[in-house]
Amino acid sequence: MTEEHPDENGEDEVTLRRREDGSVELRVNGVFVMDDVETSSERLLARAVVDLGASEVLVGGLGLGFTARELLSAPSVQRVVVAELHGEIVGWMRDGTLPGAELLDDPRLQVVVGDVRDVVSTQPEASLDAIVLDVDNGPDFLVHDQNAAVYEPDFADVCASRLRPGGHLSIWSMADSADVRAVLEERFEQVGATAVPVDLQGRDETYWVLTGSAPRRAG
Ligand SMILES: C[S@@+](CC[C@H](N)C(=O)[O-])C[C@H]1O[C@@H](n2cnc3c(N)ncnc32)[C@H](O)[C@@H]1O
């Protein structure tokens, strides 16, 4: 199927397209965002924080739902908040255009339509075990210019304050980023980077998950 709808603020055009081979891709303003063929890095983003013991998790970006599905597949996960900028993506999941209506029915899941920066800000302090961000391609390959702020120090400060002691901020990126590592290193006791090899229709690429663990507290 190809469906095109302007988003609620009328600025972005979000498109779902079914290819001839049956796979589905998501585009915003004509720019490829993701497909449902190679989703290992989206799933790893979730699995890594589950394996670290996270039980209450906030996810930036519903997309095609692979990160949320992986989280909810873990019985140890008790609460997932997903922030999604484009309400029509949630609507497509709800009406069956996209798979995932069963995720939306999971009582552990809350989907909030809005900017992840606002959604994180409204969480109580020290209330989350992990925040996982996959709203854009990383600071150097933005689909939405305004998402530059997602990778900047001020938002990392907000994220760190919403995490419990020992919590994790995990960021998906198309490439490793010295800037993101530096932001994390200032705010977290431990910083790690995981390279995720992916096969993009025969082309080998590497995506990255950058993680800060244990927020440093002032004083
Ligand atoms: C790459 S996709 C996420 C993929 C997702 N991890 C999955 O498993 O399918 C990025 C998603 O983030 C959403 N998005 C972009 N900017 C956002 C923002 N600032 N706040 C919340 N969602 C945002 C996009 O509409 C898109 O659905």
The ligand as an ORCA input file, in Angstrom:
! r2SCAN-3c Opt
* xyz 0 1
  C      13.639      5.049     12.912
  S      12.002      5.191     13.417
  C      11.967      4.278     14.923
  C      12.092      2.827     14.699
  C      11.718      2.007     15.898
  N      12.852      1.884     16.797
  C      11.273      0.625     15.455
  O      11.700     -0.349     16.076
  O      10.503      0.491     14.521
  C      11.939      6.844     14.028
  C      10.573      7.213     14.577
  O      10.697      8.366     15.407
  C       9.661      9.280     15.110
  N      10.161     10.611     15.503
  C      10.970     11.438     14.813
  N      11.290     12.511     15.562
  C      10.680     12.346     16.759
  C      10.640     13.109     17.955
  N      11.332     14.249     18.069
  N       9.894     12.659     18.980
  C       9.203     11.488     18.876
  N       9.207     10.716     17.771
  C       9.947     11.140     16.736
  C       9.410      9.084     13.634
  O       8.119      9.526     13.267
  C       9.571      7.569     13.492
  O       8.365      6.914     13.741
*
